[in-house]
Amino acid sequence: MKNETVQFEHFYPGPGPNNHVHDSSGITTCEFDHCHGHPGVSEHPVPTPEGSHIHTVRGSTTFVHGHKHFYEGKSSRAIPLPAGYHTHFLDSSTAVEEGHTHRITVFMAPVQS
């Protein structure tokens, strides 16, 4: 096997306005008498044609009622906030487990643009 060095920059391109992530944690909708936490952090931004950006968010919910759900979604474009911050909205569904899904709707934690 060839010995290769993995560059840190491959995973995190460094500081700057286009290199940031958002906390996207929250609680799912309640279905069948339970809900789940969905702890998460977005991936780095993906530019959009009109000059904004979106984020992919994926992860696993908390383990409740004997199961957990996986989820993946794309955020809205950046939503400007005062003082140079922005947020994103995420509206997604979990994967089916135990015959049901949950909705994930959350405004992601603001960061400076």
N, C-alpha and C positions, 0 to 999 in steps of 0.2 A: 504494500500500500504506500502510495506516495505521501511524503510528509509535507503538509501545507499549513501555512499560517493564516488564520482567519483575522481579517482586519476589523477592528471595532467599528470603524466608520461604515462598514457594510450594514451593520445593524442600527446604528444611530449616526446620522450624518453630521451631527454637531449642532451647536447653538445657532439660533437665527429664527426669524419670524415664520419660516416655512417648516421648521422642525420642532414640533410640539405635539403633545398628547393631552387628552382630557379625561378626567375621572368621569365615568358613566355609570356609577353605582346607583342602585335603587331597589324598589320592590315591584315584583310583577303584579298583574291583576290576580285576584283570588278566584279560583275555579275549584269546584268540588270541595269546598270548605278548607282550602289552604292556599297559600301564596308562597313565593320563594324570593329570597334576596338575589340580586344579580350584580355581584361585585365585578367591576371591570374598569379597564383603562383602554382608551382607543388606540388604534395604530397611528402611525405618522400620517400627515395630511396627503391627500391626492388632489392635485390641482384640477379645477374644472375649466372648461373653455371660456367662460365669461369672466375669469379672473378670481374666482373664489376658491374654495376647496371643500372637500368632504373627508370623513374618516370612516374606516371600517371598524366595527366593534364586534368582538366575538368572545365567547367564553362559556361558562357553565354556571347554572344557578346553584343555590344552596340545596342541600339534601334534606327534603321534607317529605313526610308521608311515604317513606321508603323509595324515593326516586329523586332524580334531578333532571334538568333539561339543558340541552345545549342550545346556544343561540348565536346568530350572526346577522348583522344588519349594517346598512349604510346610513350615515347621518345626513341631515339637511346640509345645505351650504351654510357658510358662516353667517351668524346673526350678530350684527354690530351691537355693542353695549357701550355705555359711557366710559370715559377715561381710557380709551384705547383697548378695551377688552372685547372679546367675542365669545359666543357659545354656539352650540348646535343642538338640534332636536333629533332624537332617535325614536322612531316608531317601528317596532318589529315584533315578530312572534317567535316563541321558542319552538324547538322541535317537538314532535309528538312523543309523549311518554305516558304510559298507563292510560292511553286512550284520550288524552287531552293536551292542549297547549295553553300557554299564558301569553298575554300581551306585555311588551316592554315599551313604556313611553316615558321618556325622561329628557329634561334639558341637561346637557352635559355641563360639567363645571367650567366656569369662565376662565380664560387665559388671556394674556396680553397678545394683541395682534402684532 
